[in-house]
Amino acid sequence: MKVTPEIVQHEFIGLKVKVAESSNPDCVGIKGRIIDETRNTFVLMQDGKEKRVIKETSVFHFIYPDGTIVEIDGKILVNRPEDRIKKPIRRRW
């Protein structure tokens, strides 16, 4: 998979994810599949339980089906999914 800045416009529901960093130490290390997304949170399914993780205070490792792991700061993802997909990309690096 080619990793480009447009990756933040992709659909995240259904992807495997790991919380790499968070201001809440209880969230660090949570792994699971994203089952829902709101403006400020991801809802993950971990061992049959739903876990809600705040986007703005976390850094995520998204694991794509081909094995590619992409680290994305949650601050970039704070927005409703339908608006984030339409929003033009501004390079931050």
C-alpha positions in Angstrom: 0.0 0.0 0.0 1.3 3.4 -0.9 1.3 5.7 2.1 0.4 9.3 1.1 -1.1 12.3 3.0 -4.5 11.3 1.6 -4.6 8.3 3.9 -6.4 10.5 6.5 -9.3 10.7 4.1 -9.8 6.9 4.0 -12.5 5.0 5.8 -11.3 3.6 9.1 -14.2 1.4 10.1 -13.2 -2.2 9.9 -9.5 -1.6 10.2 -7.4 -3.1 13.0 -5.8 -0.4 15.2 -3.6 -0.1 18.3 -3.4 2.9 20.5 0.4 3.7 20.6 0.2 6.8 22.8 -2.4 8.6 24.8 -2.7 11.2 27.5 -4.9 8.6 29.3 -2.6 5.8 30.4 -5.5 3.3 30.5 -5.9 3.6 26.7 -2.3 2.9 25.8 -2.0 -0.5 24.3 -5.7 -1.1 23.4 -5.9 -3.2 20.2 -9.0 -4.0 18.3 -11.1 -3.5 15.2 -12.8 -0.1 14.7 -16.6 -0.7 14.7 -17.7 2.9 14.8 -16.4 6.4 14.5 -17.8 9.7 15.8 -16.4 13.2 15.6 -14.2 12.8 18.7 -13.9 9.1 19.3 -13.2 5.7 17.8 -15.2 2.7 19.1 -13.0 -0.5 19.1 -14.0 -4.1 19.6 -11.5 -5.7 21.9 -12.1 -9.3 23.1 -15.8 -8.9 22.7 -16.0 -5.6 24.6 -16.4 -2.1 23.2 -13.7 0.4 24.1 -14.1 4.1 23.3 -10.9 6.0 22.6 -10.6 9.8 22.2 -9.0 10.8 19.0 -7.4 14.1 20.0 -5.3 12.9 22.8 -4.1 9.7 21.1 -1.7 8.4 18.5 -2.9 5.4 16.5 -1.2 2.6 14.6 -3.6 1.5 11.8 -3.0 -2.0 10.4 -4.1 -2.4 6.8 -5.1 -5.7 5.3 -1.8 -6.0 3.4 0.1 -5.7 6.6 1.1 -2.0 6.3 1.2 -0.2 9.6 0.6 3.6 9.5 1.0 5.9 12.5 -1.4 8.8 12.6 -1.8 11.5 15.3 -5.5 11.6 16.3 -5.5 15.4 16.2 -5.5 15.1 12.4 -8.6 12.8 12.5 -10.8 14.9 14.7 -13.8 15.6 12.5 -17.0 13.8 11.5 -16.0 10.9 9.1 -18.2 12.2 6.3 -16.6 15.7 6.6 -13.0 14.4 6.9 -13.4 12.5 3.6 -14.4 15.7 1.8 -11.9 18.1 3.4 -8.9 19.1 1.3 -5.6 17.9 2.6 -3.1 20.4 4.0 0.4 19.0 4.2 1.7 19.0 7.8 5.1 17.5 7.2 
